[in-house]
């Protein structure tokens, strides 16, 4: 019988760290899942406990604007004209992320978004994005932000979703 000369056995500290990282990721996943499922139902309420729950679970600052653009959303990023359906923002340490969904009657919304972002100094990423019958995706970068835009059409409405991340 042959035994390997060295067997890597994780130290207790390494094991505790791995467990802590997995638990942290699970808390973030649960918090984001709650935000996505509960927030629209609570958007009309004056008090929204989801922000507090997510902040406690992630240790970050959360701004769930409901049917409005979050107050912390970067003014350098132009948005297509339309009715805001949902907005949220979250920050933790040096990382920030925002999500805004807009319903518009602009049938060429993606071209409008591309033009607006180019005018604001963003560059469209090569090789990332595309179009299908179901919608389109485009990504843009600047020295401060990454922006992913998804455009879909349903029942004659065009929906534009922006996901913005800060570059640390």
N, C-alpha and C positions, 0 to 999 in steps of 0.2 A: 504494500500500500504506500502511496506517495502523498505526502502532505506539503502544502506550500510552505516555504520558509517564513514568510511574513504574511500575517493576516491583518488587514486594517480593521481595527475595532474602534468605532467612534468613541471619543471621550464623553463623559457625562455632560460636560459643558456644551460640546458640539450637538449632542442629542437634544438638550434643553433648548438650544438656539433654533434647531430645525423645527422642533415642536412649536416654539413661540412664533416663528415665521409663518408656519402653516395656520396657526390659530389667528394670527393677525390678518392673513389673507382671507380666511373664512369670515371674520368679522366684517371686513370690507365688502365681501361678496354679499353677505346677508344685508348689510346696510344699503348697498346699491339696489339690491332686489326690492327691498322695502320702498325705497324712493321711487322706483319705476312703477311699482304696483299700487302703492297707497297714495302717493302725492296727487295724481289727477283727481281722486275722489275727495281729497281734502282741500283742493285748490280754492274753493269758494269760502272756506272757513277763515275766520279772522286769526285763529291760532292753529298752527300746523306743527304737531309734535314730531313729525318726521325729521325736521332739521336737527332737533335736539338728539334724537336717537342716532342719527348718522354721525353727528359730531362726537357723541360719546363712544361710538363703536370704532371710529377711524382716528380720533384725535385731531381731526382737521376742522376747518371752519366751513360751514355749508350755507349756501344761499339758494333756497328754492323759491324762485320768483313766481311759481305757478304760471298763469297765463301772461307773463310779462318778462322782459329781458332782465336778468339779474343786475342789481346795482353795480356789482363788481365787474361786469362784462367790459372788456377793453374797448374804448371808444375808437381805437385805430382800425377796428374791423367793421367795415360797412355791412349792413344787413339788407336783404331784398325787401322791398315794400310789401306789406301784407299784415295779416292778423297773427300776432304771436299766440301760439297754442300752448307752449310750455317753455320754461326757462329754468335753468339751475346752474349753480357754480359751486366748486369745492376747492379748498386749498389745504395743503399740508406741507409744512416746512417751506421748501422753495418751489414746490409744484402747485400749479393751479390748472383747473379744467373747468370748462363751461359747456353747456349744451343748450341750444335754442332751436325750437321748431316753429316755423312760420308757414301759414297757409296763404297762398297768393293766387291771383288770377293771371299771373304772368306765365304764359305758355312757354316762353323761352327763358325761364328762370336761371338755368345753369349758365347760359351765355351772359346774362346780366350779372350773376355772381362773379364769373370769371373776369368780366370787365371791371366791376367794382373793386375786386381784390387786387387786380393788376394796377389799377389807379391808386391804390393805397400802398403800393410798394411790395406786394406779395408776388412770388414766383410760383407758377404751377409746377408741381413735381412731375417729372417725366416717368412714364411707365407705371404710375400708380393711379388707378382710376379706370373709367370706361363706362359704357352704356349697354343696357339690355332693354328688353321690352318693359321690364318692371321699373326701370329707373336708371339714374346715372350717379357716378361717384367721381369726385375730383378732390385732389389734395393740394394745398398751397403752403408755402413757407415764407417767413420773413426772419429778420434777425432776432425777433422776440417771441414769435408764435408759429405754431403749426395749426392748420385749419383743414378739417375734412368736411366736405359738403356732400350730402346725399339728397338727390332730388327724385321724387316719385310723383306719379299722377294717379288719382283714384276718384272715380265718379265726377270727373271734370275739374277737380281741385288739384292744384299743384302744391306739394308739400316740400319745403326746403328745411333740411336739418343740418345745423352747424355744430361740429364738435371742435372746440378750440383748446389747445394745450399750450402752456407757457414753456419756453425754452429756458432752462435754468443755466 
